[in-house]
Amino acid sequence: MPTRPTRRSPRASAASVKRFVRRQAMRAVYRTDLRRPLDPDLAVYGAYWNRGVACNPAAIHAKARELVPHIRGVWVVSSRHRDRMPAGVPYVIEGSRPYWRAMATATYLVNNSSFPGGFTKRPGQRYLQTHHGTPLKTMGLDQRAYPALARKTDFDKILAHVRQWDFSLSANPHTTEVWDRVYPAPEGASYEHLDLGYPRNDVYFTATADDIAKVRAELGIAEGQIALLHAPTHRDYRDGFVPDLDPELLARQLGSDYVVLVRAHYFYGRSAGGKGPESTGRVIDVTGHPRVEELCLAADALIADYSSLVFDYACLDRPIVVHAPDWDAYRAARGTYFDLLSGLPGDTPGPVTTTPCELRDVFRSGRWRSPEAAALRTAFRERFCPYDDGHAAERVVRRFFAPAG
């Protein structure tokens, strides 16, 4: 039996028409702005699909204000995330009139994902794609081999985005090799790999003991407590945040010397969970904390899964435990470039666990900070952190904002 078509209310229809008319008007004005001269001192920044000041673009922006103060930086942010913008940082709302004017006239464009709205890249504009991690999972065109991913991915759109790039940032040779293959420059276009390290990781080399103590105090970590950070990544084969680790159970098993910091992935749009009736008071939900780098500085060890955070945290040369109970499912659904659980130097950053008991025992036995764990971590750092030294942002700013030619 055919279903009756859903009728939209006159108010909803009017609102839809109003939005359409506004978009068309903005497009018309944008086309006019494209005939304006480029502003040689304007840079537009974006991160994580317009979620605010973060990641490599944030570190580049901060260093640019120091080294090339004549460059005016403005951030693109969505209207629902405007409350995340730090005081005093200029920004434009995506899709607004100031947004289109900035995108039409800025000489410099910096993003770790992509700019919204399908802007037109002009001759003379310089686009730096910083990315936002080292690839363990398959990326770009490599996702074509996984049907569940391929159905949701517009590969033509990926290639159109790559065509806009002038520079692609990399933190290690592995990443450069992957980006070159999965983000090929279309015919008639090209971009330059910048093997300079990730600016967001500079803080791991420059933070002082006082900086770290301040962050720990703000998070509520008591002096002498061992802080464990767990920030699981998104699972393509799951809906919603379903952690593979029970932080309250782990806190009870390890005792009062430990505190567990839990951060849900931003894709889920929710926290890591509230305090239950059996709360120990030693599990801290840090999902809403604005800077994951500060959480890493505060943590004595990382309980890693498949997040690219494992590569960044390795810069600190602190213990890493890989907890991977769903490795087979994750690898089958998403695909990976190497076996994180192999135990081989360079592939695995520390002890591996797949059950709650194994995870508990790794910490109780002290194996998480054993000489064997340290040796694995050293090999992992040598492979994935060769360019990170606290000066990546300076190198990027001096290269990217240098006069063309």
C-alpha positions in Angstrom: 0.0 0.0 0.0 1.6 3.3 -1.0 2.3 5.7 1.8 0.9 9.1 1.9 3.6 11.8 1.2 4.6 13.8 4.2 3.2 17.3 4.1 5.5 20.0 5.2 4.1 22.9 7.2 3.8 26.3 5.5 6.3 27.6 8.1 8.9 24.9 7.4 8.5 25.4 3.6 8.9 29.2 4.0 12.1 28.7 6.1 13.5 26.3 3.5 12.8 28.8 0.7 14.4 31.6 2.8 17.6 29.5 3.3 17.8 28.7 -0.4 17.4 32.3 -1.4 20.0 33.3 1.2 22.5 30.8 -0.2 21.9 31.9 -3.7 22.5 35.5 -2.7 25.7 34.6 -0.9 26.9 32.8 -3.9 26.2 35.9 -6.1 28.1 38.2 -3.8 31.0 35.6 -3.5 31.4 35.6 -7.3 31.7 39.4 -7.1 34.3 39.0 -4.3 36.3 36.6 -6.5 37.2 39.6 -8.7 38.7 41.5 -5.8 42.5 41.4 -5.4 43.9 38.9 -2.9 44.9 40.3 0.5 48.6 39.4 0.9 48.3 39.6 4.7 45.2 37.5 5.2 45.2 33.8 6.3 42.1 31.7 6.9 42.3 28.8 9.3 40.0 25.8 9.9 40.1 22.6 11.9 38.0 19.5 12.3 35.2 20.6 10.1 34.8 24.0 11.7 34.8 23.0 15.3 37.2 25.8 16.5 40.8 26.5 17.2 42.6 23.2 17.4 45.3 20.8 16.2 48.1 21.7 13.7 46.3 24.8 12.4 46.1 26.2 15.9 49.9 25.7 16.5 50.7 27.3 13.1 48.4 30.2 13.8 50.1 30.8 17.2 53.6 30.7 15.7 52.6 32.9 12.7 51.5 35.6 15.1 55.0 35.5 16.6 57.1 35.2 13.4 55.0 36.9 10.8 52.8 39.3 12.8 51.7 41.2 9.7 49.7 38.2 8.7 46.1 38.5 10.0 44.6 35.2 10.9 40.9 34.5 10.9 39.2 31.2 11.8 36.2 29.5 10.2 33.8 28.1 12.8 30.3 26.7 12.6 27.6 28.6 14.4 27.0 25.8 16.9 30.7 25.9 17.9 31.2 29.6 18.1 31.2 29.4 22.0 34.5 27.5 21.7 36.3 30.4 20.3 38.9 31.8 22.6 38.5 35.5 23.5 40.4 37.8 21.1 40.7 35.3 18.3 39.1 36.6 15.1 36.6 34.3 13.4 33.9 34.1 10.7 30.8 31.8 10.8 30.8 29.3 8.0 28.4 30.3 5.2 28.2 33.9 6.3 28.9 37.0 4.2 32.3 37.5 6.1 33.2 33.9 5.5 32.8 34.1 1.7 34.6 37.4 1.6 37.5 35.9 3.5 37.7 32.8 1.3 37.6 34.9 -1.8 40.4 37.3 -0.8 42.8 35.4 1.6 46.2 34.6 0.2 46.8 31.8 2.8 44.5 28.9 3.6 45.3 26.4 6.4 43.1 23.4 7.4 43.4 19.9 8.9 40.2 18.8 7.1 38.4 20.9 4.5 36.7 24.3 4.2 32.9 24.3 3.9 30.8 25.3 1.0 32.8 24.4 -2.1 34.9 27.5 -2.4 36.8 28.4 -5.6 40.6 28.2 -5.2 42.1 31.2 -7.0 45.5 31.6 -8.6 47.8 33.1 -6.0 46.1 31.4 -3.1 48.3 29.0 -1.1 46.6 26.1 0.6 48.3 24.0 3.3 46.6 20.8 4.2 48.0 19.8 7.6 45.9 16.6 8.2 45.2 15.6 11.7 47.0 12.4 12.4 49.3 9.6 11.3 47.4 6.9 9.4 47.0 3.5 11.0 43.5 3.0 9.4 43.0 3.2 5.7 42.4 6.7 4.3 41.5 8.4 1.0 41.3 6.2 -2.1 42.4 3.1 -0.1 38.9 3.1 1.4 37.6 1.8 -1.9 38.6 -1.7 -0.9 36.0 -1.6 2.0 32.4 -1.6 0.7 30.9 -0.2 3.9 33.2 2.8 3.7 33.1 3.1 -0.1 29.3 3.5 0.0 29.6 6.5 2.3 32.6 8.1 0.6 32.6 10.5 -2.4 35.9 9.8 -4.0 35.5 12.4 -6.7 35.0 14.9 -4.0 38.2 13.8 -2.3 40.2 14.3 -5.6 38.6 17.7 -6.1 39.7 18.6 -2.6 43.3 17.4 -3.3 43.4 19.5 -6.4 43.2 22.6 -4.2 46.3 21.7 -2.1 49.6 23.4 -2.5 51.3 21.7 0.5 50.6 18.5 2.4 52.1 18.2 5.9 53.6 15.0 7.2 55.0 13.8 10.6 57.0 10.8 9.4 58.0 8.9 6.2 55.2 6.4 6.7 52.6 9.2 6.5 54.2 10.8 3.5 54.1 7.5 1.6 50.5 6.9 2.5 49.3 10.5 1.6 51.1 10.3 -1.7 49.2 7.2 -2.7 45.8 7.8 -1.2 45.6 11.5 -2.1 47.1 11.5 -5.6 47.3 14.9 -7.3 44.9 14.8 -10.3 46.3 15.4 -13.8 47.3 18.9 -14.2 47.7 19.6 -10.5 50.4 19.0 -7.9 51.2 19.6 -4.3 54.4 19.5 -2.3 55.0 17.2 0.7 56.3 19.1 3.7 58.1 16.6 5.9 58.5 18.9 8.8 56.6 17.3 11.7 53.3 18.1 13.3 53.2 21.6 14.9 50.5 20.4 17.4 53.2 18.1 18.9 55.7 21.0 19.7 54.1 21.4 23.2 55.3 18.0 24.2 58.9 19.2 23.9 58.4 22.7 25.3 56.0 22.3 28.2 57.6 22.8 31.6 57.1 20.9 34.8 55.0 23.8 36.1 52.8 23.7 33.0 52.1 20.0 33.5 51.4 20.5 37.2 48.9 23.2 36.4 47.0 21.1 34.0 46.9 18.1 36.4 45.6 20.4 39.2 42.9 21.8 37.0 41.8 18.3 36.0 41.6 17.3 39.7 44.4 14.8 39.7 45.8 14.5 43.2 49.5 14.9 43.8 51.2 11.5 43.5 48.3 9.9 41.6 49.1 8.0 38.4 46.8 9.3 35.6 45.9 7.0 32.7 44.4 8.5 29.6 42.0 6.6 27.4 40.6 8.4 24.3 39.1 5.7 22.0 38.7 6.4 18.3 35.5 6.2 16.2 34.5 2.7 15.0 32.9 2.6 11.6 31.1 -0.6 12.3 29.3 0.8 15.4 26.7 3.4 16.1 27.4 5.7 19.1 30.0 5.6 21.8 30.4 2.1 23.1 33.7 1.9 25.0 35.7 -1.4 25.1 37.0 -0.4 28.5 35.1 -0.1 31.8 37.0 2.8 33.4 35.2 2.4 36.8 36.1 -1.3 36.9 39.7 -0.5 36.1 39.8 2.2 38.7 38.5 -0.1 41.4 41.0 -2.8 40.4 44.0 -0.6 40.5 43.2 1.3 43.7 43.4 4.8 44.9 46.9 5.4 43.4 45.3 5.6 40.0 42.9 8.0 38.2 41.4 7.3 34.7 40.8 10.1 32.2 38.2 9.2 29.5 37.6 11.2 26.4 34.8 10.2 23.9 35.5 10.8 20.2 34.0 14.1 18.9 32.1 12.2 16.1 29.7 10.9 18.8 28.6 14.3 20.0 28.3 13.2 23.6 30.3 12.7 26.8 32.0 9.5 28.0 29.3 8.9 30.5 28.3 10.2 33.9 29.0 8.9 37.4 27.1 5.7 38.2 26.1 4.4 41.6 29.4 2.5 41.9 31.6 5.4 41.1 35.0 5.5 42.6 35.4 9.2 42.1 38.6 8.4 40.2 37.2 8.4 36.7 37.2 11.9 35.1 35.3 12.6 31.9 37.5 14.9 29.9 35.5 14.8 26.6 34.7 18.5 26.9 38.3 19.6 27.5 39.3 21.9 24.6 42.9 20.6 24.1 43.8 17.0 23.9 47.5 18.0 24.0 47.0 19.1 27.6 45.4 15.8 28.5 48.4 14.0 27.1 50.7 16.2 29.2 48.7 15.4 32.3 48.7 11.6 31.7 51.4 9.3 33.1 50.4 6.6 30.5 48.2 6.2 27.6 45.7 3.3 27.2 45.6 3.4 23.4 43.4 1.8 20.9 43.6 2.7 17.2 43.5 6.5 17.5 46.3 8.5 15.9 46.8 9.9 19.4 49.1 7.0 20.0 51.6 8.5 17.6 51.4 12.0 19.2 51.7 10.6 22.7 54.8 8.7 21.7 56.6 12.1 21.5 56.4 12.3 25.3 58.3 9.0 25.7 55.9 7.9 28.4 54.4 4.4 28.7 51.7 3.2 26.2 49.5 0.2 26.6 47.5 -0.9 23.6 44.1 -2.2 24.6 42.5 -3.8 21.6 39.7 -6.3 22.3 38.0 -5.6 18.9 41.1 -5.5 16.7 39.9 -8.2 14.3 36.5 -6.4 13.8 38.1 -3.0 13.4 40.7 -4.3 10.9 38.0 -6.1 8.9 35.7 -3.1 8.7 38.3 -0.3 8.2 41.6 -1.8 7.2 45.0 -0.9 8.6 48.4 -0.2 7.3 50.3 -2.4 9.8 49.6 -4.7 12.7 49.6 -2.7 15.8 49.4 -5.9 17.9 52.3 -7.7 16.3 54.7 -7.0 19.1 57.4 -6.2 16.5 59.6 -3.2 17.1 58.3 -0.2 15.2 54.8 -1.6 15.0 53.8 -1.9 18.6 54.5 0.9 21.1 54.1 -1.2 24.3 52.3 -4.1 26.0 49.1 -5.3 24.3 46.0 -6.4 26.1 42.6 -7.7 24.8 40.7 -8.4 28.1 40.0 -6.4 31.2 42.0 -8.9 33.3 45.0 -8.5 31.0 44.8 -4.7 31.2 44.6 -4.8 35.0 47.6 -7.2 35.2 49.7 -5.0 33.0 49.5 -2.2 35.5 49.6 -4.4 38.7 52.7 -6.3 37.5 54.5 -3.1 36.4 54.9 -4.4 32.9 53.5 -1.1 31.5 56.8 0.6 32.4 59.2 -2.3 32.1 62.5 -2.2 30.1 60.8 -4.3 27.4 58.0 -1.8 27.1 60.5 1.0 26.9 62.4 -0.7 24.1 59.2 -1.1 22.0 58.4 2.5 22.6 61.8 3.6 21.5 61.5 1.8 18.2 58.0 3.2 17.7 59.2 6.7 18.3 62.0 6.3 15.9 59.6 5.2 13.1 56.8 7.7 13.7 58.2 10.8 15.5 61.5 11.5 13.6 60.6 15.1 12.7 58.9 16.1 16.0 61.4 18.1 18.1 59.5 21.2 19.4 60.2 23.3 16.3 57.8 22.0 13.7 55.5 25.1 13.8 58.5 27.4 13.2 59.6 25.3 10.2 56.1 25.3 8.7 55.5 29.0 9.2 58.8 29.9 7.6 58.2 27.7 4.7 54.5 28.3 4.1 54.4 32.1 4.6 57.6 32.7 2.6 57.1 34.7 -0.6 56.1 32.5 -3.5 58.6 32.0 -6.2 
